[in-house]
């Protein structure tokens, strides 16, 4: 086998492992899935295949984030660049949720990423070591701008309440997109046409952020 062919096989195996890990983590959570199970789900007969390609569970989770998150955050950065300095909460929330929504729609049956993200958001487990800035820069920037804009809109709101509302928004977005992804994977209808669903989700997320007490 040539060097190029070996590289292609290794790349394909790595992609299969990432796909299997994404699906199993989405279904059961990161802590409840063994590396051996992931290898078997990826069609690997060698029980140490995942360790060979990724080393540890943390490294596998990190690689999954790097592989999936980088293009989404590049899209977020592009959307933010179009918004200007003071776009308001609605466009910022749209920049937060739209890249994941579009990826979910375009991948359809192949993707479990929205469900993985929702599970990971619920569990709140940190990625170790932390992801590089170029991977997470988009999500950090848009989340920070949402928080700053919320603070400017409601300066009387304590920082702890702003943080709580941001988390409620994140859970609402990831839960809704995870449900939509599941429906698409099963060949079921979405509760609304895609563009209408995203518009309603954006409005609901802004409502969570701006809700009066």
Order of alpha helices (4+ residues) and beta strands (2+ residues): alpha-alpha-alpha-alpha-alpha-alpha-alpha-alpha-alpha
